[in-house]
Amino acid sequence: MLFDLDGTLIDSALDLGGAGNDLRERRGLPPLPLETFRPMTGTGARGMLRVALGLSPDDADFEVLKDEYLAIYAARLTRLTRVFDAMAPVLDALDAAALPWGIVTNKHSRFAEPVVAGTGLAGRSRVLVCGDTTARAKPFPDPLLEAARRLAVAPAHCLYVGDDLRDIQAGQAAGMGTVAAAWGYLGDGEPIEAWGADHLAHTPAGLLELLQLDTRG
């Protein structure tokens, strides 16, 4: 089983959104409620700058402000970021059943690696494929295929869980089963029901039901 990181395995909205508010503070702007950032957390710096300062990649100073935002975020990667409480039984059940699992994220390695280590996942995840691991990131299938290769598991025998349309598109392109994680950030595009995932899990417990795993030991 393969998982997206932000919004699927971990709740990083408070640090990603917090960095957006830190950027606003530098400009004398009042903080926004962190819940304002949450839906766009899965889109990374692009989404955070859109919420924090109303910027889009077409703005002339977007790249400069993106670099500033990322530097701020790098200083607070795991200050408030945690594994979703409800994901702990899922990972425990996978480990107990000796089912290998890994992480495929569009987050670049300079951020993803310390976040995975800081949230205690580094010693458990069998593979970590980041946004800069392969030439193309999600929604292309390349990172998922690389994760399957490292796990020595055929893509058709993999299940990919994510909370963004790009996750489902990448999983489908890789020939994997897909699960849309409704507890995640979801963005502001098409509703999750329209993504075309093979399965829709409203809570992490739904993954246990899908895999027919339990936590009774």
Stockholm file with secondary structure:
# STOCKHOLM 1.0

chainA/1-217         MLFDLDGTLIDSALDLGGAGNDLRERRGLPPLPLETFRPMTGTGARGMLRVALGLSPDDADFEVLKDEYLAIYAARLTRLTRVFDAMAPVLDALDAAALPWGIVTNKHSRFAEPVVAGTGLAGRSRVLVCGDTTARAKPFPDPLLEAARRLAVAPAHCLYVGDDLRDIQAGQAAGMGTVAAAWGYLGDGEPIEAWGADHLAHTPAGLLELLQLDTRG
#=GR chainA/1-217 SS CEECSBTTTEECHHHHHHHHHHHHHHTTCCCCCHHHHGGGGGGHHHHHHHHHHCCCTTSTTHHHHHHHHHHHHHTTTTSSCEECGGGHHHHHHHHHTTCCCEEECSSCHHHHHHHHHHTTCTTTCSCEECTTTSSSCTTSSHHHHHHHHHHTCCGGGCEEEESSHHHHHHHHHTTCEEEEETTSCCTTSSCGGGSCCSEEESSTHHHHHHHTCCSCC
#=GC SS_cons         CEECSBTTTEECHHHHHHHHHHHHHHTTCCCCCHHHHGGGGGGHHHHHHHHHHCCCTTSTTHHHHHHHHHHHHHTTTTSSCEECGGGHHHHHHHHHTTCCCEEECSSCHHHHHHHHHHTTCTTTCSCEECTTTSSSCTTSSHHHHHHHHHHTCCGGGCEEEESSHHHHHHHHHTTCEEEEETTSCCTTSSCGGGSCCSEEESSTHHHHHHHTCCSCC
//
